Amino acid sequence: MPSFGIDNVDNPQLLEVVLSPPSPFSRLFILTGTAVFELPLLGPRDDDNLVQQRLDLLLSRVYGNIPFNPNPGITRVIASASPSSIHGTDDANELTWAVDRVFADVNPQGELILHVDAAVQGAGGLFSRFAYQVFVQTSGMQIVDSEQNPPNPITVSTTPVNFDIKLFPASPNPGGIVKFGLLQDGNPISNGNIGIPDSLDIPADAISAGISGTIRPSGFPRGKTQLTLACRTTLSVFLHQIIIDQT
């Protein structure tokens, strides 16, 4: 089944609503937009057969890589969708366009995915867009502080230097996934440059959780290099600064 990401959505919109009480960390996310694709995937046919296709839209990537808690006891999702653009030849004698079934879920990596079962019938018929609405009720996690060992600056000479970063979530902590993005001079670079993972799953009620990395000799220019580690949770982005001193 085909998967679609950020390049396949027009006018993505997100509304975040605070649900308090019971907790300032409870949220309702409302996501809307228009998915752009072409069904049937091989283009117009010379028959009137009904063609059905499952379409998967990776919504978290459309909305800034928001990670959601995959625990169904914490996160509830409902969704709807409808055709918004269709095409048929003027001599078609049978035409059908349908969104048969729509649902959304959160995979173990914390990605929100919209699943759409669509169908089209009619020689020369194309189904090219559908509008969607997804509602996510969840309790989100926030990172409020961090520690690093060794502290900044991390001095690197001729041998690799290992380091640890400890993250502290706000209390109460419902748990969830943190997505990591590494920036140098405001531009994204690979997390592999310092050996850190792409994500971390922090258990509920954990006071802290950590990741480890390695700075390789000559991995950065001589002198001091400042990196920013963006830690993205459901509710916010926490920025941790890493300074490397290559001697």
C-alpha positions in Angstrom: 0.0 0.0 0.0 1.4 3.5 -0.8 2.4 5.9 1.9 2.2 9.6 1.6 4.0 12.3 3.5 4.4 16.1 3.7 4.7 16.6 -0.1 1.3 15.1 -0.6 -0.8 17.5 1.5 -2.2 20.9 0.6 -3.1 23.4 3.4 -2.3 21.3 6.5 -3.8 23.0 9.5 -3.4 22.1 13.2 -5.4 23.3 16.2 -4.2 22.4 19.7 -6.7 22.6 22.5 -5.8 22.4 26.2 -8.1 20.1 28.1 -7.7 21.2 31.7 -8.9 19.8 34.0 -8.0 16.9 34.4 -4.4 17.9 33.6 -2.6 20.8 31.9 -0.8 18.1 29.9 -4.0 16.8 28.3 -4.6 18.0 24.8 -7.0 17.7 21.9 -5.3 18.0 18.5 -7.4 18.7 15.4 -5.6 18.1 12.1 -7.1 19.0 8.7 -5.9 19.2 5.2 -6.3 17.9 1.6 -4.3 14.8 0.5 -3.1 14.9 -3.1 -2.6 11.6 -5.0 -4.0 9.8 -8.0 -6.3 6.7 -7.9 -6.1 4.4 -9.7 -2.3 4.6 -9.3 -1.7 3.5 -12.9 -3.9 6.2 -14.4 -7.1 5.9 -16.5 -8.1 2.4 -17.7 -10.2 1.1 -20.6 -12.6 -0.7 -18.3 -15.4 0.0 -15.8 -14.0 -2.2 -13.1 -14.2 -0.9 -9.5 -10.6 -0.3 -8.3 -10.0 -0.2 -4.5 -6.9 1.0 -2.8 -5.6 1.5 0.7 -3.8 4.9 1.1 -1.7 5.7 4.2 -0.9 9.3 5.1 2.0 9.8 7.6 0.4 12.8 9.4 3.1 13.3 12.1 5.6 14.1 9.3 3.2 16.6 7.8 2.8 18.4 11.2 6.4 18.9 12.3 7.2 15.3 13.3 4.9 15.4 16.3 5.3 12.2 18.3 2.2 10.9 20.0 2.0 8.4 22.8 1.1 5.0 21.2 -0.6 3.7 24.4 -4.3 3.3 23.6 -5.1 4.0 27.2 -3.6 7.5 26.8 -4.2 8.4 23.2 -7.6 8.1 21.4 -8.0 8.9 17.7 -11.0 9.4 15.4 -10.9 10.4 11.7 -13.1 11.2 8.7 -12.4 11.9 5.0 -14.3 12.6 1.8 -13.5 13.1 -1.9 -12.6 16.6 -2.8 -11.4 16.3 -6.4 -12.6 13.8 -9.0 -12.4 13.4 -12.8 -14.2 11.4 -15.4 -14.4 11.3 -19.2 -17.5 12.8 -20.8 -18.5 9.5 -22.4 -18.3 7.4 -19.2 -21.4 5.3 -18.7 -20.4 4.1 -15.2 -18.7 6.3 -12.5 -18.1 5.7 -8.8 -15.9 7.6 -6.4 -15.8 6.5 -2.8 -14.0 6.8 0.5 -15.2 3.4 1.9 -13.4 3.4 5.2 -11.2 5.8 7.2 -9.4 5.3 10.5 -6.2 6.6 12.1 -3.8 5.1 14.7 -0.4 5.7 16.3 2.4 3.2 15.5 5.0 2.1 18.0 7.3 4.9 16.8 4.8 7.5 17.8 3.7 8.4 14.3 0.1 9.3 13.6 -1.1 7.5 10.4 -4.3 8.1 8.6 -5.6 5.0 6.7 -8.1 5.6 3.8 -9.8 2.9 1.8 -10.8 4.6 -1.5 -12.4 3.3 -4.7 -13.0 4.6 -8.2 -14.9 3.1 -11.1 -15.3 4.2 -14.7 -13.1 4.2 -17.8 -11.1 7.4 -17.7 -12.1 8.1 -14.1 -9.6 9.5 -11.6 -9.9 10.3 -7.9 -7.1 12.8 -7.1 -7.8 14.4 -3.7 -9.5 13.8 -0.4 -10.1 16.1 2.5 -9.5 14.7 6.0 -10.1 15.6 9.6 -8.4 13.8 12.4 -9.0 14.3 16.2 -6.4 13.1 18.7 -7.1 13.2 22.4 -4.0 12.5 24.4 -1.8 13.4 27.4 1.5 14.8 26.2 5.0 14.9 27.7 7.3 17.9 28.1 11.0 18.0 28.7 11.9 20.8 31.1 15.6 20.3 31.8 18.7 18.3 30.8 22.2 17.4 32.1 25.3 16.4 30.1 28.3 14.4 31.1 31.0 15.5 30.4 29.7 19.1 30.5 30.4 21.6 27.8 32.7 22.1 26.1 33.4 18.4 25.2 37.1 18.4 24.4 38.2 16.0 21.6 41.8 15.4 20.6 42.9 12.1 19.1 40.5 9.5 20.6 36.7 9.3 20.6 34.9 10.9 23.5 31.7 9.3 24.8 29.1 11.5 26.4 25.7 11.1 28.1 22.6 13.4 28.0 19.9 13.0 30.7 16.5 14.5 30.0 14.0 15.4 32.8 10.2 15.3 31.9 7.7 17.5 33.7 5.6 15.9 36.4 3.1 14.2 36.1 4.8 12.3 33.3 2.4 10.2 31.1 5.4 8.8 29.2 5.9 9.0 25.4 8.4 9.3 22.6 11.0 12.0 22.1 12.2 12.7 18.6 15.7 14.1 18.2 16.9 16.5 15.5 20.5 17.8 15.4 21.2 21.3 14.1 24.4 23.1 13.3 24.2 26.8 12.5 20.4 26.3 12.4 20.7 23.7 9.6 19.7 20.0 10.2 22.6 17.5 10.2 22.6 13.7 10.7 22.3 12.5 14.3 24.9 10.0 13.3 27.5 12.8 13.4 27.6 12.4 17.2 26.1 8.9 17.4 22.8 9.7 19.0 19.5 7.9 18.3 16.6 9.3 16.3 14.1 8.8 19.2 13.7 7.7 22.8 10.7 6.1 24.5 10.4 7.5 28.1 8.3 5.3 30.4 5.4 6.8 32.3 6.3 8.3 35.7 10.0 8.2 34.9 11.9 11.0 36.6 14.6 11.0 33.9 15.9 9.2 30.9 19.1 9.3 29.0 20.8 8.9 25.6 24.5 8.4 24.8 26.7 9.5 21.9 30.3 9.6 20.7 32.3 12.5 19.3 34.9 11.2 16.8 38.3 12.9 16.4 38.4 15.3 13.5 34.6 15.0 13.1 34.3 18.7 13.4 36.7 21.6 12.5 39.4 22.7 15.0 38.1 25.0 17.6 34.7 25.2 19.1 31.5 24.0 17.4 28.1 24.6 18.9 25.3 22.1 18.1 21.6 22.2 19.1 19.8 19.0 19.9 16.1 19.6 19.4 14.1 17.2 21.6 10.5 17.1 20.2 7.7 15.7 22.3 3.9 15.9 21.8 3.6 19.3 23.5 6.8 21.2 22.8 10.5 21.2 21.6 13.2 21.4 24.2 16.6 22.6 23.0 19.8 21.2 24.5 23.1 22.8 23.5 26.3 20.8 22.8 29.7 22.5 22.5 32.5 20.5 20.9 36.1 21.7 21.3 38.3 20.0 18.7 42.0 20.4 19.6 
